[in-house]
């Protein structure tokens, strides 16, 4: 799901012209399309990660309630620990996502700032 972020430098290098090729490619349109692709990818990934966090949080809550009723159940405790670990990993994935997004926007802004001005929402 991070392909666009992983390849942003290559994408910009191959689609944004250098000074000698300026007339042959519409850089503003290319930057606009890349901007929209980045926005869509970032929004989609964030929504998916948050959805996973919400689902896992719900499972953890349910397991905690069950654990209070049956404190001697070792299998239930193992399952609860497993889900808590999964929840922590997903929450840390949001931090990773922020770093990846920041890097992509930095590269995008460096190369596209003279060709395309994104809306103020970013």
BALUM-426998 format. One line per field, with one value per residue (C-alpha): x, y, z. Coordinates in nm, 4 decimals. Each point is the difference from the previous one (the first is absolute). Example, Ala and Ser with C-alpha at 12.3 -4.5 7.8 and 13.67 -1.06 7.14 Angstrom:
REM residues 2
px	1.2300, 0.1370
py	-0.4500, 0.3440
pz	0.7800, -0.0660
END
This chain:
REM residues 122
px	0.0000, 0.3019, 0.1201, -0.0669, 0.2001, 0.2830, 0.0325, -0.0702, 0.3572, 0.0130, -0.3461, 0.0976, 0.3322, -0.1662, -0.3024, 0.1108, 0.2174, 0.3351, 0.0474, 0.0958, -0.3231, -0.2488, -0.2052, -0.0593, -0.1848, -0.2791, 0.1635, -0.2895, -0.2443, 0.2454, 0.0514, -0.3737, -0.0605, 0.2827, -0.1385, -0.3424, 0.1539, 0.1963, -0.3053, -0.2130, 0.2673, 0.0674, -0.3693, -0.0734, 0.2874, -0.0830, -0.3665, 0.0923, 0.2485, -0.2485, -0.2694, 0.2329, 0.0795, -0.3709, -0.0733, 0.2931, -0.0894, -0.3474, 0.1423, 0.2353, -0.2904, -0.2092, 0.2887, 0.0631, -0.3647, 0.0196, 0.3278, -0.1640, -0.2624, 0.2460, 0.3324, 0.1361, -0.0279, 0.3589, -0.1037, -0.2131, 0.2935, 0.2251, -0.2590, -0.0375, 0.3787, 0.0168, -0.2746, 0.1592, 0.3300, -0.1785, -0.1699, 0.3326, 0.1520, -0.2895, 0.0240, 0.3716, -0.0816, -0.1812, 0.3309, 0.1818, -0.2687, 0.0573, 0.3736, -0.0589, -0.2569, 0.2270, 0.2838, -0.2234, -0.1395, 0.3482, 0.1201, -0.3201, 0.0287, 0.3666, -0.0678, -0.3523, -0.0206, 0.0639, -0.2361, -0.3017, -0.1407, -0.2110, -0.3190, 0.0435, -0.1348, 0.3439
py	0.0000, 0.2301, -0.0499, 0.3607, 0.1233, -0.2459, 0.1104, 0.3717, 0.1098, -0.2220, 0.1166, 0.3657, -0.0543, -0.1671, 0.2291, 0.3506, 0.1441, 0.1626, 0.3495, -0.1364, -0.2028, 0.2488, 0.0426, -0.3694, -0.0958, 0.1702, -0.0015, 0.1755, -0.2728, -0.2729, 0.1554, 0.0424, -0.3675, -0.1081, 0.2213, -0.1623, -0.3487, 0.0763, 0.1443, -0.3022, -0.2492, 0.1757, 0.0393, -0.3604, -0.1432, 0.2135, -0.1031, -0.3688, 0.0131, 0.1850, -0.2525, -0.2845, 0.1806, 0.0422, -0.3671, -0.1234, 0.2380, -0.1484, -0.3533, 0.1027, 0.1550, -0.3148, -0.2234, 0.2182, -0.0342, -0.3781, -0.0088, 0.1713, -0.2734, -0.2882, 0.1036, -0.3549, -0.0484, -0.0066, -0.0335, 0.3131, 0.1885, -0.1086, 0.1165, 0.3345, 0.0548, -0.0890, 0.2505, 0.2703, -0.0485, 0.0212, 0.3216, 0.1571, -0.0936, 0.1571, 0.3170, 0.0228, -0.0488, 0.3354, 0.1591, -0.1740, 0.1223, 0.3573, -0.0266, -0.1513, 0.2676, 0.2830, -0.1291, -0.0289, 0.3510, 0.1412, -0.1558, 0.1016, 0.3611, 0.0215, -0.1060, 0.1269, 0.3299, 0.2069, -0.2082, -0.0591, 0.1708, -0.2486, 0.1145, 0.1309, -0.3197, -0.1703
pz	0.0000, 0.0270, -0.3560, -0.0961, 0.2986, -0.0629, -0.3616, 0.0270, -0.0767, -0.3074, -0.1067, 0.0285, -0.1754, -0.2961, -0.0323, 0.1005, -0.2747, 0.0457, -0.1424, -0.3439, -0.0358, 0.1472, -0.3184, -0.0610, 0.3206, 0.1938, 0.3436, 0.1720, -0.1095, 0.0969, 0.3445, 0.0460, -0.0810, 0.2293, 0.2777, -0.0348, -0.0025, 0.3162, 0.1749, -0.0948, 0.1097, 0.3318, 0.0816, -0.0895, 0.2047, 0.3027, -0.0172, -0.0270, 0.2890, 0.2225, -0.0894, 0.1018, 0.3257, 0.0751, -0.0695, 0.2075, 0.2833, 0.0019, 0.0188, 0.2845, 0.1901, -0.0404, 0.1086, 0.3062, 0.1015, -0.0466, 0.1947, 0.2987, 0.0066, -0.0417, 0.1546, 0.0052, -0.3781, -0.1291, -0.3661, 0.0341, 0.1525, -0.2894, -0.2523, 0.1805, -0.0009, -0.3684, -0.0883, 0.2181, -0.1820, -0.3343, 0.1121, 0.1017, -0.3364, -0.1865, 0.2072, -0.0727, -0.3682, 0.0112, 0.1059, -0.2833, -0.2362, 0.1135, -0.0694, -0.3457, -0.0849, 0.1169, -0.2150, -0.3052, 0.0431, 0.0457, -0.3248, -0.1792, 0.1170, -0.0965, -0.3566, -0.0662, 0.1862, -0.3147, -0.2150, 0.2253, 0.3082, 0.2047, 0.1726, 0.3568, 0.1632, -0.0097
END
